[in-house]
Amino acid sequence: MDLFLLFLIIGIIAYISVICSFLTGTGILKVKLIVHKALGFTSIIMASIHGLYMLYINLF
């Protein structure tokens, strides 16, 4: 597995995490508040890692 494929998978996981966080925040999926917060935190971390890597690859 090369590094590009790894960060592509991280991007897909980040997108799914954002969707799940949105659904739990709007009340469509019923979960405890701590689960919603964990999903949001995971989304931010994964999306930041993915975005920074892709910017680095495309600009440098």
N, CA, C and O of each residue as an XYZ file, in Angstrom:
240
protein
N       0.849     -1.171      0.000
C       0.000      0.000      0.000
C       0.899      1.239      0.000
O       1.752      1.406      0.871
N       0.691      2.084     -0.975
C       1.485      3.302     -1.002
C       0.808      4.401     -0.181
O      -0.333      4.259      0.257
N       1.530      5.483      0.012
C       1.063      6.560      0.882
C      -0.176      7.250      0.315
O      -1.065      7.645      1.069
N      -0.240      7.395     -1.008
C      -1.395      8.048     -1.623
C      -2.680      7.272     -1.347
O      -3.707      7.868     -1.025
N      -2.627      5.956     -1.470
C      -3.803      5.127     -1.206
C      -4.230      5.225      0.255
O      -5.423      5.253      0.554
N      -3.265      5.275      1.159
C      -3.573      5.420      2.579
C      -4.336      6.714      2.846
O      -5.332      6.707      3.571
N      -3.881      7.817      2.272
C      -4.551      9.090      2.518
C      -5.864      9.205      1.750
O      -6.744      9.968      2.148
N      -6.007      8.465      0.666
C      -7.290      8.395     -0.008
C      -8.313      7.703      0.892
O      -9.456      8.147      0.997
N      -7.901      6.626      1.532
C      -8.781      5.916      2.469
C      -9.118      6.801      3.661
O     -10.258      6.799      4.126
N      -8.143      7.559      4.163
C      -8.401      8.492      5.270
C      -9.431      9.539      4.850
O     -10.283      9.924      5.650
N      -9.358      9.995      3.614
C     -10.340     10.959      3.111
C     -11.736     10.390      3.053
O     -12.701     11.077      3.387
N     -11.858      9.140      2.633
C     -13.169      8.486      2.584
C     -13.726      8.306      3.991
O     -14.912      8.537      4.227
N     -12.877      7.896      4.920
C     -13.317      7.738      6.314
C     -13.743      9.089      6.896
O     -14.727      9.164      7.632
N     -13.013     10.143      6.571
C     -13.369     11.478      7.058
C     -14.734     11.904      6.524
O     -15.534     12.486      7.256
N     -15.000     11.617      5.256
C     -16.291     11.978      4.675
C     -17.431     11.218      5.354
O     -18.461     11.807      5.682
N     -17.252      9.935      5.560
C     -18.276      9.132      6.229
C     -18.486      9.628      7.660
O     -19.616      9.666      8.146
N     -17.404     10.004      8.328
C     -17.502     10.517      9.692
C     -18.261     11.844      9.736
O     -19.036     12.083     10.662
N     -18.045     12.695      8.756
C     -18.769     13.974      8.692
C     -20.264     13.725      8.482
O     -21.098     14.368      9.119
N     -20.597     12.799      7.595
C     -22.003     12.472      7.353
C     -22.659     11.930      8.625
O     -23.767     12.338      8.976
N     -21.979     11.016      9.313
C     -22.529     10.448     10.553
C     -22.666     11.519     11.631
O     -23.646     11.527     12.377
N     -21.700     12.413     11.716
C     -21.770     13.498     12.692
C     -22.955     14.417     12.393
O     -23.653     14.851     13.310
N     -23.179     14.708     11.139
C     -24.325     15.526     10.745
C     -25.644     14.848     11.110
O     -26.555     15.479     11.645
N     -25.727     13.552     10.812
C     -26.971     12.818     11.089
C     -27.248     12.715     12.588
O     -28.402     12.767     13.012
N     -26.190     12.569     13.391
C     -26.412     12.515     14.839
C     -26.710     13.901     15.402
O     -27.449     14.026     16.378
N     -26.151     14.926     14.805
C     -26.408     16.291     15.278
C     -27.809     16.763     14.980
O     -28.389     17.514     15.764
N     -28.372     16.334     13.852
C     -29.734     16.737     13.498
C     -30.791     15.878     14.162
O     -31.975     16.216     14.133
N     -30.380     14.770     14.760
C     -31.319     13.914     15.470
C     -31.880     12.785     14.626
O     -32.736     12.035     15.095
N     -31.418     12.649     13.395
C     -31.885     11.552     12.551
C     -31.410     10.222     13.122
O     -32.164      9.249     13.155
N     -30.161     10.183     13.570
C     -29.631      9.021     14.293
C     -29.582      9.390     15.772
O     -28.983     10.401     16.140
N     -30.190      8.602     16.598
C     -30.242      8.877     18.035
C     -29.049      8.228     18.736
O     -28.945      7.003     18.802
N     -28.151      9.066     19.259
C     -27.000      8.593     20.031
C     -26.785      9.551     21.200
O     -27.394     10.619     21.265
N     -25.922      9.157     22.108
C     -25.580     10.035     23.213
C     -24.714     11.187     22.708
O     -24.073     11.083     21.662
N     -24.702     12.270     23.453
C     -23.954     13.458     23.060
C     -22.462     13.170     22.944
O     -21.797     13.739     22.078
N     -21.927     12.311     23.785
C     -20.498     12.008     23.745
C     -20.111     11.334     22.428
O     -19.011     11.547     21.919
N     -21.012     10.524     21.881
C     -20.749      9.872     20.585
C     -20.727     10.924     19.478
O     -19.875     10.874     18.591
N     -21.648     11.862     19.525
C     -21.681     12.938     18.538
C     -20.399     13.774     18.599
O     -19.824     14.118     17.567
N     -19.965     14.091     19.802
C     -18.730     14.869     19.959
C     -17.520     14.096     19.450
O     -16.636     14.674     18.817
N     -17.473     12.798     19.719
C     -16.359     11.967     19.250
C     -16.338     11.898     17.721
O     -15.271     11.943     17.109
N     -17.506     11.789     17.117
C     -17.575     11.781     15.655
C     -17.098     13.104     15.068
O     -16.384     13.122     14.065
N     -17.486     14.192     15.682
C     -17.043     15.506     15.221
C     -15.541     15.681     15.341
O     -14.893     16.195     14.429
N     -14.994     15.256     16.459
C     -13.551     15.357     16.671
C     -12.797     14.480     15.667
O     -11.791     14.907     15.099
N     -13.279     13.270     15.454
C     -12.663     12.369     14.481
C     -12.728     12.960     13.078
O     -11.768     12.864     12.314
N     -13.848     13.562     12.744
C     -14.008     14.179     11.425
C     -12.992     15.281     11.196
O     -12.361     15.344     10.141
N     -12.836     16.148     12.184
C     -11.900     17.263     12.054
C     -10.471     16.757     11.888
O      -9.741     17.242     11.024
N     -10.067     15.797     12.698
C      -8.701     15.274     12.637
C      -8.435     14.596     11.297
O      -7.433     14.884     10.643
N      -9.329     13.697     10.885
C      -9.120     12.959      9.638
C      -9.140     13.887      8.424
O      -8.305     13.759      7.529
N     -10.082     14.810      8.395
C     -10.170     15.738      7.262
C      -8.949     16.656      7.209
O      -8.471     16.984      6.123
N      -8.446     17.068      8.356
C      -7.257     17.920      8.382
C      -6.027     17.176      7.878
O      -5.253     17.717      7.088
N      -5.845     15.955      8.325
C      -4.709     15.149      7.868
C      -4.802     14.931      6.357
O      -3.821     15.104      5.634
N      -5.974     14.555      5.898
C      -6.173     14.304      4.475
C      -5.954     15.579      3.653
O      -5.247     15.558      2.646
N      -6.553     16.666      4.080
C      -6.439     17.922      3.342
C      -5.019     18.459      3.284
O      -4.562     18.902      2.230
N      -4.325     18.422      4.403
C      -2.949     18.923      4.420
C      -2.034     18.081      3.545
O      -1.169     18.617      2.852
N      -2.219     16.769      3.573
C      -1.396     15.902      2.727
C      -1.670     16.159      1.246
O      -0.737     16.246      0.448
N      -2.930     16.278      0.885
C      -3.270     16.513     -0.521
C      -2.775     17.875     -0.991
O      -2.326     18.007     -2.130
N      -2.851     18.878     -0.143
C      -2.277     20.179     -0.501
C      -0.763     20.085     -0.694
O      -0.213     20.660     -1.633
N      -0.116     19.376      0.175
C       1.336     19.202      0.081
C       1.709     18.504     -1.243
O       2.616     18.941     -1.950
N       1.007     17.435     -1.554
C       1.285     16.667     -2.778
C       1.037     17.518     -4.028
O       1.831     17.477     -4.968
N      -0.043     18.276     -4.046
C      -0.403     19.026     -5.241
C       0.351     20.332     -5.409
O       0.460     20.828     -6.530
N       0.873     20.904     -4.337
C       1.554     22.194     -4.437
C       3.079     22.091     -4.442
O       3.761     23.002     -4.912
N       3.605     21.008     -3.929
C       5.069     20.894     -3.855
C       5.556     19.735     -4.637
O       6.760     19.487     -4.687
